[in-house]
Amino acid sequence: MEITVAKNAGFCFGVKRATDSLEAAIKSKSEGERIFTLGTLIHNDTYNAMLKDKGVRVTSIDEVRALSESASSDAPVTIFIRAHGIPKQDEALLSSLSEKNPCFRYFDCTCPFVKKIHNIAKQHSAEDNILLVLGGSEHPEVVGILSYFEHEKYVFADSGELEKAIENGLFVKLNNKTPILVAQTTQKLSEWRKAQKLLKKVYTNPLIFDTICSVTDERQKEAASLSAESDLMIVIGGRESSNTAKLFAVCKENCPHTLRIERADELAVDNLIKTSAHTRVGIAAGASTPSGVIQEVYNKMSEMNENFEAMLAESFKTLNTGDIVTGTVTYVTDAEIQLDVGAQVTGIIKAEQITDDPSVKLTELYKKGDQIEGRVGRVSDIEGIAELSKKAVDSARNWQKIVTANEEGAVVTGKVVEVIKGGVNVLVGATKVFVPASQTGIAKDGDLSVLKGQEVSLKVIEIKGNRAIGSIRVVQRELRRANEAAFWENIEEGKVYTGTVKSMTAYGAFVDLGGVDGMVHKTELSWKPIASPAAVVSVGDEITVFVKSFDAEKKRISLGYKTDDTNPWYLFTSKYAVGDVASVKIVSLMPFGAFAEIADGVDGLIHISQIAQQKIGKPADVLEVGQVVDVKIIAIDEEKQKISLSIRALLDEAQAAAEAMPEEAAEAQEAAEATDAE
């Protein structure tokens, strides 16, 4: 067997540029630094899993604002934009956030070939133009390109879609506009050429830009040539990779025996046995395939080559009742699935041997090429079939997981499917675990039906024969303890929390801070005296509080609610100063003067000597409660928070102004006032 690896297999320039930048950042990252990629960096699960192992996390544009706010000198955030690029508005947001917070930064790893298309779309974004893109409408690269063109635009998956649009008259109504045609960088050359010819038949003046990556061009040409000379082609790349899909299509046209895989362990012996005459094998790889994966595939093919006779013999193995085998789906109906199990029989799994749910449609769950494991129930060499059971394998394997979870005290999750006498049944995988009522976390004699349909976490606390007993309450208790411990470990005076009012007493309100309660005394709820906490808050209210003091040993927390920002005195002094005039409301009358409300919660005193220009017997002779009058602020005592007000000062000023007015001016004013009165 001759094995040839395409020269242009693996990372292209743009992808390598992105991965090199990210790997360099991983090596040099500071302590506490968090590194993210905006979406998966490349379309390769193996490589992305490696990044995850190294602490790199995937984020979305919806989360970057929160990441920016969390970035600090102790925990900086670095975000990498993948080679496919991002929409214009997303990059603008990243730029704005990085300018506001130096501890939040991003690196643009967009492929230069993709950037070129961004610039084309941006430069030709005009109402007299229409943008036509040959590519996948949902592909991140295409979504980014479209964002740079602000007028009419269309995406066509292939030349066939473009031709259909032409036949339906799309361009008849657009013939007064100039079309701008670009292609996704990984588009098939044959489709691109067809699209150009179709457009030129409709328009005499289209602007066509060759935007297919030169490396993609060379990769596809080389793959076409290699596949034409090979008995078997192996195309390596991520399941989501657009350029790998197109590479596979190119090879499949020339070589019917073309396999598409993502990792070396996907190479099945059966695929090679069926065409045992393979003497020339070609290997091509998409732009997101690491060189290490390509080498693993080459090594595995070499090993297969050395042991081909042994593998050939293995392919003719016989099946026995009770054997566990893995087969490849060759045919699916809602009644059964047929499998290639690598022996001289066809594996068949009936619907009832896959699931107990009669509403499940097998055609929606499985497709040709899927791998399924089953236990052999009956083998008929005459009929050439082997009846298998997937449920038997799932049940045995799942039961072992339940047993292991019991031995290790591990937490498992499942769905509450039944409410029965004494408790509930939780379906964990394919195994029902019984949870007694006392272990459900529901209060004694409470309604267990509220749990039905819920996903719950539990621990298997006992195995009795083939029956498993679990506890939801144990997990809830451990979670509460863990949350409480974490809370007390991080609490500090002044720290702000958002909590829910849990209960109230005559002297204060108890607030749930997330499993731990604190108390806000009623004097901390309002700057004004209140009869009870109910004057400010109600049970169930979500409020923001801060820690005034705490005793971790006694598990007590004193909370504050009112702040300086809501202090009536602060609000008053920020608005008024000595000499200002204000309208006030008389709130009480005393022998020595009148108290007037100048702002909500702030009163000032109008001394009896400041009420009128002439001497009065008592304030009630001139004023009454509820009356609104204009006063002048004549003194503010910051230390004692007292305010002196005067009506007389305004009267004196008005009299002085009148006395200073020339006689003729006074007559003119009197005449004007008389006219106004008429």
Residue pairs with C-beta under 8 A, 6 or more apart in sequence:
1 278
1 279
1 280
1 281
1 301
1 305
1 308
2 279
2 280
2 281
3 281
3 282
3 283
3 298
3 301
3 302
3 305
4 226
4 230
4 280
4 281
4 282
4 283
5 282
5 283
5 294
5 298
6 219
6 222
6 223
6 226
6 282
6 283
6 284
6 285
7 222
8 215
8 218
8 219
8 222
9 219
9 236
9 283
9 284
9 285
9 289
9 294
10 285
10 287
10 289
10 290
10 291
10 294
11 19
11 287
11 288
11 289
11 290
11 291
12 111
12 213
12 215
12 216
12 219
12 287
13 111
13 112
13 215
14 83
14 110
14 111
14 112
14 113
14 114
14 213
14 287
15 42
15 83
15 111
15 287
15 288
17 83
17 109
17 111
18 41
18 42
18 80
18 82
18 83
18 109
18 111
19 41
19 42
19 47
19 290
21 80
21 107
21 109
22 35
22 37
22 41
22 51
22 56
22 80
22 109
25 35
25 78
25 80
25 107
26 35
26 54
26 55
26 56
29 35
29 78
30 76
32 74
32 75
32 76
33 75
33 76
33 77
33 78
34 57
34 67
34 75
34 76
34 77
34 78
35 55
35 56
35 57
35 78
35 79
35 80
36 56
36 57
36 58
36 59
36 67
36 77
36 78
36 79
36 80
37 51
37 56
37 57
37 58
37 59
37 79
37 80
37 82
38 59
38 60
38 61
38 64
38 79
38 80
38 81
38 82
38 86
38 90
38 94
38 106
39 58
39 60
39 82
39 84
39 86
39 140
40 48
40 58
40 82
40 240
41 47
41 48
41 51
41 80
41 82
41 83
41 109
42 48
42 82
42 83
42 238
42 288
43 237
43 238
43 239
43 240
43 241
43 242
43 244
43 286
43 288
44 237
44 238
44 241
44 262
44 288
44 289
44 290
44 293
45 238
45 239
45 262
46 262
46 263
46 290
46 293
47 288
47 290
47 293
48 58
52 58
59 67
59 79
61 86
61 90
61 93
64 79
64 93
64 94
64 97
65 93
65 97
67 77
67 79
67 104
68 77
68 97
68 98
68 100
68 101
68 104
69 101
70 77
71 77
71 101
71 103
71 104
72 103
73 103
75 103
76 103
76 104
76 105
77 103
77 104
77 105
78 105
78 106
78 107
79 94
79 104
79 105
79 106
79 107
80 106
80 107
80 109
81 91
81 94
81 106
81 107
81 108
81 109
81 110
82 109
82 110
82 140
83 109
83 110
83 111
83 114
84 110
84 111
84 114
84 139
84 140
84 141
84 144
85 110
85 111
85 114
85 115
85 118
85 140
85 141
85 144
85 145
86 110
86 140
86 144
87 143
87 144
87 146
87 147
88 118
88 122
88 144
88 147
88 148
89 147
91 108
94 106
95 106
97 104
98 104
98 105
98 106
110 118
110 144
111 185
111 213
113 185
113 211
113 213
113 214
114 141
114 144
114 145
114 185
116 211
117 145
117 182
117 185
117 209
117 211
118 144
118 145
118 148
119 148
120 180
120 182
120 209
120 211
121 131
121 145
121 146
121 148
121 149
121 180
121 182
122 148
122 149
124 131
124 149
124 180
124 207
125 131
125 148
125 149
125 150
125 151
126 151
127 151
128 176
128 177
128 178
129 151
129 177
129 178
129 179
129 180
129 207
130 151
130 152
130 153
130 154
130 174
130 177
130 178
130 179
130 180
131 146
131 149
131 151
131 152
131 153
131 154
131 180
131 182
132 153
132 154
132 156
132 162
132 179
132 180
132 181
132 182
132 199
133 142
133 145
133 146
133 153
133 154
133 155
133 156
133 182
133 183
133 184
134 155
134 156
134 158
134 159
134 162
134 181
134 182
134 183
134 184
134 187
134 191
134 192
134 195
135 141
135 142
135 145
135 155
135 156
135 157
135 183
135 184
135 187
135 242
136 142
136 155
136 157
136 184
136 242
137 143
137 155
137 157
139 184
139 242
141 184
141 185
141 186
141 242
142 155
142 184
145 182
145 184
146 153
146 155
149 180
152 174
152 177
154 165
154 170
156 162
156 165
156 195
158 188
158 191
158 195
159 191
159 194
159 195
159 198
162 195
162 198
162 199
163 198
165 171
166 198
166 201
166 202
171 179
171 202
171 203
175 202
175 203
178 203
178 205
178 206
178 207
179 199
179 203
179 206
179 207
180 206
180 207
180 209
181 195
181 196
181 199
181 206
181 207
181 208
181 209
182 209
182 211
183 192
183 195
183 210
183 211
183 212
184 211
184 212
184 242
185 211
185 212
185 213
185 216
185 243
186 212
186 213
186 216
186 242
186 243
186 246
186 287
187 212
187 216
187 246
188 220
188 246
188 249
188 250
189 212
189 217
189 220
189 221
192 210
192 212
196 208
199 206
199 208
200 206
215 287
216 243
216 287
219 243
219 247
219 284
219 287
220 246
220 247
220 250
222 284
223 233
223 235
223 247
223 250
223 251
223 282
223 284
224 250
224 251
224 253
224 254
226 233
226 251
226 282
226 284
227 233
227 250
227 251
227 252
227 253
227 254
227 255
227 258
227 282
227 284
228 254
228 255
229 280
229 282
230 255
230 280
230 281
230 282
231 255
231 257
231 275
231 277
231 278
231 279
231 280
231 281
232 255
232 257
232 258
232 259
232 272
232 275
232 278
232 280
232 281
232 282
233 251
233 252
233 254
233 255
233 257
233 258
233 259
233 281
233 282
233 283
233 284
234 258
234 259
234 261
234 267
234 281
234 282
234 283
234 284
234 297
234 301
235 244
235 247
235 248
235 251
235 258
235 259
235 260
235 261
235 284
235 285
235 286
236 244
236 260
236 261
236 262
236 283
236 284
236 285
236 286
236 289
236 293
236 294
236 297
237 243
237 244
237 245
237 247
237 248
237 260
237 262
237 285
237 286
237 287
237 288
237 289
238 244
238 262
238 286
238 288
238 289
239 262
241 286
241 287
241 288
243 286
243 287
243 288
244 260
244 285
244 286
244 287
244 288
244 289
247 284
247 285
247 286
248 258
248 260
251 258
251 282
251 284
252 258
255 282
257 275
257 278
259 267
259 271
261 267
261 297
262 293
263 293
263 296
264 293
264 296
264 297
264 299
264 300
267 297
267 300
267 301
267 304
268 328
269 304
269 311
269 314
269 315
269 342
270 315
270 328
270 340
270 342
272 278
272 304
272 308
272 311
273 311
273 312
273 315
273 342
276 308
276 312
281 301
283 294
283 297
283 298
283 301
285 293
285 294
304 311
315 342
315 343
316 343
316 344
317 342
317 343
318 343
318 344
318 379
319 325
319 341
319 343
319 345
319 376
319 379
319 386
320 376
320 379
321 376
321 377
321 378
321 379
322 375
322 376
323 375
323 376
324 373
324 374
324 375
324 376
324 393
325 341
325 342
325 343
325 347
325 373
325 374
325 376
325 386
325 388
326 341
326 371
326 372
326 373
327 339
327 340
327 341
327 342
327 347
327 371
327 372
327 373
327 374
327 388
328 339
328 340
328 369
328 370
328 371
329 337
329 338
329 339
329 366
329 367
329 368
329 369
329 370
329 371
329 372
330 338
330 339
330 340
330 346
330 368
331 337
331 338
331 368
332 338
332 362
332 363
332 366
332 367
332 368
333 362
333 363
334 351
334 361
334 362
334 363
335 350
335 351
335 362
336 348
336 349
336 350
336 351
336 362
337 348
337 349
337 354
337 362
337 366
337 372
338 346
338 347
338 348
339 346
339 347
339 348
339 349
339 372
339 374
339 388
340 346
340 347
341 347
341 386
341 388
343 386
344 381
344 384
345 379
345 380
345 381
345 384
345 385
345 386
346 384
346 385
346 386
347 374
347 385
347 386
347 388
348 385
348 386
348 387
348 388
349 372
349 374
349 387
349 388
349 389
349 390
350 387
351 360
351 362
353 374
353 377
353 387
353 388
353 389
353 390
353 391
353 392
354 360
354 362
354 390
354 391
355 391
356 391
366 372
372 390
373 390
373 393
374 388
374 389
374 390
374 392
374 393
375 388
375 389
375 392
375 393
375 396
376 386
376 387
376 388
377 387
377 388
377 389
377 392
378 386
378 387
379 385
379 386
379 387
380 386
391 430
394 429
394 430
395 430
395 431
398 428
398 429
398 430
398 431
399 431
399 466
401 412
401 429
401 431
402 412
402 428
402 429
402 431
402 433
402 460
402 463
402 468
403 463
404 410
405 411
405 412
405 459
405 460
406 460
406 461
406 462
406 463
406 468
409 459
410 459
411 457
411 458
411 459
411 475
412 428
412 433
412 457
412 458
412 459
412 460
412 470
413 428
413 455
413 456
413 457
413 458
414 426
414 427
414 428
414 429
414 433
414 455
414 456
414 458
415 426
415 427
415 453
415 454
415 455
415 456
416 424
416 425
416 426
416 451
416 452
416 453
416 454
416 456
417 425
417 426
417 427
417 432
417 452
418 424
418 425
418 432
418 452
419 448
419 449
419 451
419 452
420 434
422 436
422 437
423 434
423 435
423 436
423 437
423 439
423 440
423 448
424 434
424 435
424 437
424 440
424 448
424 451
424 452
425 432
425 433
425 434
425 435
426 432
426 433
426 434
426 435
426 456
426 458
426 470
426 472
427 433
428 458
428 468
428 470
431 468
432 468
433 458
433 460
433 468
433 469
433 470
434 467
434 468
434 469
434 470
435 458
435 469
435 470
435 471
435 472
436 469
436 471
437 444
437 448
438 444
438 473
439 461
439 470
439 471
439 472
439 473
439 474
440 448
440 451
440 472
440 473
441 472
441 473
441 476
442 448
442 450
442 451
456 472
457 472
457 475
458 470
458 471
458 472
458 474
458 475
459 470
459 471
459 474
459 475
460 468
460 469
460 470
461 469
461 470
461 471
461 474
462 468
462 469
463 469
480 515
483 514
483 515
484 515
484 516
487 513
487 514
487 515
487 516
488 516
488 552
488 555
491 547
491 550
491 552
491 557
492 547
493 547
493 548
493 549
493 550
494 546
494 547
495 546
495 547
496 544
496 545
496 546
497 511
497 513
497 514
497 518
497 544
497 545
497 546
497 547
497 559
498 542
498 543
498 544
498 545
499 511
499 512
499 513
499 514
499 518
499 542
499 543
499 545
500 511
500 512
500 540
500 541
500 542
500 543
501 509
501 510
501 511
501 512
501 537
501 538
501 539
501 540
501 541
501 542
501 543
502 510
502 511
502 512
502 517
502 539
503 509
503 510
503 539
504 510
504 532
504 533
504 534
504 537
504 539
505 533
506 522
506 532
507 521
507 522
508 519
508 520
508 521
508 522
508 524
508 525
508 533
509 519
509 520
509 522
509 525
509 533
509 537
510 517
510 518
510 519
511 517
511 518
511 519
511 520
511 543
511 545
511 559
513 545
513 557
516 555
516 557
517 557
518 545
518 547
518 550
518 557
518 558
518 559
519 556
519 557
519 558
519 559
520 533
520 545
520 559
520 560
520 561
521 558
522 530
522 532
522 533
524 548
524 559
524 560
524 561
524 562
525 533
525 535
525 536
525 537
525 561
525 562
526 535
526 536
526 562
527 562
527 566
527 567
527 568
527 569
527 601
528 568
528 601
530 536
536 561
537 543
543 561
544 561
545 559
545 560
545 561
546 559
546 560
546 563
547 557
547 558
547 559
547 560
548 558
548 559
548 560
549 557
549 558
550 556
550 557
550 558
551 557
564 570
568 599
568 600
568 601
568 602
569 602
569 641
571 599
571 600
571 602
572 598
572 599
572 602
572 643
573 636
573 638
575 599
576 582
576 598
576 599
576 633
576 636
577 633
577 636
578 633
578 634
578 635
578 636
579 632
579 633
580 632
580 633
581 630
581 631
581 632
581 633
581 650
582 598
582 630
582 631
582 633
583 628
583 629
583 630
583 631
584 596
584 597
584 598
584 604
584 628
584 629
584 630
584 631
584 645
585 596
585 597
585 626
585 627
585 628
586 594
586 595
586 596
586 623
586 624
586 625
586 626
586 627
586 628
586 629
587 595
587 596
587 597
587 603
587 625
588 594
588 595
588 625
589 595
589 618
589 619
589 620
589 623
589 624
589 625
590 619
591 608
591 618
591 619
592 607
592 608
593 605
593 606
593 607
593 608
593 610
593 611
593 619
594 605
594 606
594 611
594 619
594 623
595 603
595 604
595 605
595 606
596 603
596 604
596 605
596 606
596 629
596 631
596 645
597 603
598 604
598 631
598 633
598 643
598 645
602 643
603 643
604 631
604 633
604 642
604 643
604 644
604 645
605 642
605 643
605 644
605 645
606 619
606 623
606 631
606 645
606 646
606 647
607 644
607 646
608 616
608 618
608 619
609 648
610 634
610 644
610 645
610 646
610 647
610 648
610 649
611 619
611 622
611 623
611 647
611 648
612 622
612 647
612 648
612 651
613 648
613 651
613 652
613 655
616 622
623 629
629 647
630 647
630 650
631 645
631 646
631 647
631 650
632 645
632 646
632 647
632 649
632 650
632 653
633 643
633 644
633 645
634 644
634 645
634 646
634 649
635 643
635 644
636 642
636 643
636 644
637 643
658 666
661 669
